[in-house]
C-alpha cells in the first residue's frame, strides 16, 4: 500500500503527467498532446506559480511564537528530515530540520513534559536505522533527558505515525504536532482522526512571503517544479482523505 501511495502520484504530478503526454503525443502522433505536456511543465516550473500554489497549501505564513503555544500532554515531531550517510552516525540534515529544532524549542520552553519522535522507516530500506532513534540521540546531546523522550513503533507514512502515536501515548490526548507547514493540514486530519486534541505548530515554510514579481518570476526552473509537486502532493492527500470520510477542521 505504501509503495502504491508513493508510485501512483508520479503519474499525475506535473513531471510525470507531462512525460505521459509527450509519450502519448509521439505514439499517437497528436501534436496537441505534445504541446499540452510542454505547457503543463512550463507553468508548474514558474516561480510565480509555484510560490502561489505553495502559499495556498501552507495557509498563513509565520511561525507561532513560543509564548503563544498552549501546553499539552506531549510534543509529537514527525519524521522526514534526515539522510543516512556512511560515516555520519546520526545522519545528515535535510530540508525539514526545522521539525526537530521546533520540537526541541517547544520542549525547552516547557510546553509539554514529553517529546515523541516517530520511528520512520521506508520498508524497502530495511537496513536503515528508524529516524526517530537518531533524533532521540540528537535530542539527548542537546540536554533533553532520556526519560522525557518517547519513540513510536516503526512507521512508513503519516497515517502510520498517527496510529502509532495513539498507541504510545494512551490516555494522553492533547499534543503539540510539529511538522512542515505544507504538510500540517493533512497531518492534522490524521491525528485528529486518531483521537488527539491537536495544537498545530507549523515549521519549515516553503512560501516566499517577500516574493517580488520580476522577469525571473516567469522563467521555469527545477526548484519551482519541485515546490509545485510538493504542494500538489498534499492536495492529493486532502482529496484522498476527504473521499475516505475524514472531516476537515
N, C-alpha and C positions, 0 to 999 in steps of 0.2 A: 504493500500500500504506500509506504514511504517513497519507494522507487517511482511509482506512478505519479505521486504528488510532485516529485522533482522533475520527471521526464515530460509529462503532458504539457505543462505550461510553456515548454520550449517551442512548441509548435504554434502557439497563439500570441506569444510576446513578439514585439516588433522585428527582432533579428530573424527568428525562426520563421515567422509569418512571411517576411519579405523574401527569404530564401525559397520558401514553398511557392510563392507567387512567381519568382523568377524561373524556377524549375518547371512549373506548370506552363508558364508562358513559352518556354523553349520547346517543351514536348508537344504542346497543343498548337504551337505557332500562333499564339494570341498576343499581339503586341500590347494590348491594353493591360494584360496581366504583368508584363514586364515593367511598364511604366508605373503601374499601381504599386508594385513591390518596391521600386526605387523611391516613389513618393512617400510611402509609409516610413521607410528607413530614414529619409531626409528629415521628415517632420519630427520624428521622435528623437533625432540626434541633435536638434537645435537647442541651445541653452535656454532661449526664451520660452520654449515649450516645456522642456523637461523641468525647469525650475518652477513653473506654474503648476504643473501636474503634481510634483512632489509637495508643493505648498498645500494643495487641496487634500492630499493624503495625510500630511502631518498635522494639519489644523493650525491652531495658534502657535506662534513661534516664541521662543524664550523659555528658559528653564525656570521652574518654580523655585523661589528662594527657599532655602532650608528652613528658615524660621516659619514659613507658611505651611509646611508639610505637617499634617496631623500625625500623632503617634499611632502605632499599630502593634499587633502581636509579633509580626515578623517582617523582614525585608526579603523579597524574592528577586534575585538577579538572574535574568535569563541568559543562556549560553549564546555563543556565536561571535566571539571576539579574539580567539587565539588561533595561531597557526603553529602546528607542532613541527619543529625543525630539528634535524640531527645536530647535536652539540649545544642545544638550548633546552635544558631540563624542564623549565617551566613554560616553554613556548614563547613565540614572538607575538606581540600585539597586532591585531587587525584594526580595521576602521572603527569598530564598535567598542573600543576600550573604555569609552565613557560609561558604559553599563557598569563595569567593575568599579570605576572611580566614583560614580554616582552612588552605588550601593555602600561603598566604604564611607563616603561623606555622610550619608544618612545614619549609618550605624554610629559613627563617632559623634554625631550630633545628638545621640540618644533617642532617635525616633522609633527604635524597636530593640528588644533585648536579644533578638536572634537575627542572623543573616543566613539566607538559604542560597546555595549555588546548585544549579541543576547539572547532573552528570551527562551532559550532551555527548552523544557519540553516534557517528554515521555508521549504520550497520555494515556497509561494505568496506569500512576501515577498522576492523576489529582489533588491530594491533595498536591503535592509538589510545592513549590514556583519556578516559572521560574528562571533559573540560573542567567540570566542577571541582575535581580533585586538584587540578593545577591552580585553579582560582583560590581554593581554600588555603593552599600553601602560600600563595602570594599574599593573602589576607593576613595570615599569621606573621609574615615578615613585616607587615605594616602595623603590628601591635594588636590585632584582633585576637581575642582569646579563643582557643580551640573549643572551649565549652559553649561559645556563642555561635559556632558555625554548624550548620546542618547541610547534609548532602542528600539529594533525592536518589532514587534508583536510576538506572540508565534510561535515557530518553532519546528519541530520534527527531522530534519536532515540537512545536509549541503546544499542540494538543496533548502530547505525552507529558510535557512539563507541568501543565495544569493539573492533570490527573495525579501525577507523582507527588506534586506539592500538597495536594489534598490528603493523600495517604500519609505523608510525612508529618504534616502539622496537626492532623487530627482535629481536636477541638479549637485550635487557634484559627479563627476565621477572618480576622482583619489583617490585611497585608499591604505593604507598600510595594508595588510592582515596578521594577526598573527594567526598561528596555528602550530600544531606539524609537524615536518619535514616530517614524513612518510605520513601525510595527505595533505601536501601542493599541490602536483600535481593535485589531484582530486579537491580540493577546488578552485585552480586557474582556472581550466576549467569552473567550475560553475559560479564563479564571473565574469570571462571574458564574459561568455555567457549572464550574466545579464547586460552587457554593461559597466562594470567598466574597467578603466585602473589600473592594479594591480601591486603594488610593494610588492613582497613576502618577508615576514620576518619569517624565519623558526626557531622554538624553539623546546624544548623537544626532543632532539635527542636520539634515541634508539640504534644506532650503536656504538659499542665499537671500536673507531679508534686506540686504543692501544692494540688491541686483539693480544695475543701471543698464538701460536699453542703449545698445550701440550696434554698429555694424557686425561686430563679433558675435552678438547675441543670436544672429541668424546663420552663422557658419557652423555646420554639423561637426561634431567631434565624438569620440568614443566614450568620454566621461559622461556626456549628456545622455547618450544612448543607454548607458548603464543605469543612470539615475531614473530614466523613464521606465526601464524594465523593472527596476526595483519597486517603483510606485505602482505599476500595473499589476505586479505580482500580488501586492497587498490588496488591491481592488478585487482581484480574482478570488482571494481568500475571503473577503467580505461576502461576495456573491455566493460562494460555496457554503459558508455558514448560515447565510440567510436562507438558502434553499433547504438546509437541514433543520430549520426552525429556530435558530438562535435569534434572540431578540436584542437589537442594539440598545445601548443605554444612552 
